[in-house]
Structures are given as structure tokens and as C-alpha cells.
Amino acid sequence: LSQTKFDAVVDFTYNLGAGALSRSRLLKNLNSGMTVALKNFADWNRAAGKVVPGLTRRRTEEFNLFSKGEYGA
């Protein structure tokens, strides 16, 4: 992985835990060489079953770091 891809996966894991990463389509796609899409990050934008705008922003920033190498604010 490039440094920015690694950083995005570490940020995701730090915020959600290794268990969430191990169950994620994000890791499955990454390990199988398939495309990692925004949806793979955005699937994890809920708390208590409800979409949380702040989590949606965080997952989008992680995806942008992963896909474009763009560090967020």
C-alpha cells in the first residue's frame, strides 16, 4: 500500500476497531485486489442504527485519503 492508503486504513481502524476492519468489505476488497469504493468506507457511518453526518464526513475523508491521497482538514 502507498503511505496515504495505509494511513486511511489505519485511521479507519483506529476509529472503528480491528474487529470492524476484519468484518469489513473494505478489507475483503483490499486483500483480494478488488476496487475499494467510497461505499466500503461509508458503510460505517452509523451510530445506534442511524446515519451520523459527522461519521459520513469522516468516512468520506478517509476514502479521499485512500483514493486521492488527500489529507483532510
N, C-alpha and C positions, 0 to 999 in steps of 0.2 A: 504494500500500500504506500501511496505517497504520504508525506507528512500531514497534509491537510485532511486526507481521507482518514488516516489514523486518528488525528485529533478529533474529527467529527464522531467517530465510533467511540472514542474514549469519553467524550462529553456525553453522548447518549447513555453510555454505561454508567458513568458517574451519577447521572441524574435519575436513572431508572433502575439500576442494579444489574448485576451479572445475570441474574435469573431471567429478567425481562429480555436481555440481549439473547440469551440462549434459546428462548422461545420465539424470537422474532423472525419474521420473513426477511428482514434486513440481513441478519447473519446467514440465513439459508441462501439468499441470493448472492451474497458476498462470497461465501465458501464454494458455491457451485459455478461461479463465474458469470452468473446472470446479471442483468441490469439492476442496479439499485435505484429505485424511483422515490420521488417525494412521498408517495403513499406508504412506503416502507418505514419512513420516519413518522409521518403524520398519523399512522395507526395508533400511536402512543400519545395522543393529545387529550386524554380524558382523565377526569378525577371523579370518583363516585358515579361513573357511568355517563357523565356529562362532558361535552366538549368545553375546554377551558381556553379562551383566547390566548392567554399567556403561554400555555403549553403549545398551542398551534404555532405561535411565533417562534418559540424555542426550537421546535422540530424543524420548521422551515429554515431557520438559521443553520441548524446542524446539516440539513440537506444541502444548503448553498455552500457551506464549507466543504462538504463531501464532494459535490459535483462540480463546483466552480472555483474552489479554493478561496472563497471569500469569507474572511473573518468578519463576524457581525459587530454590532456596537459594543 
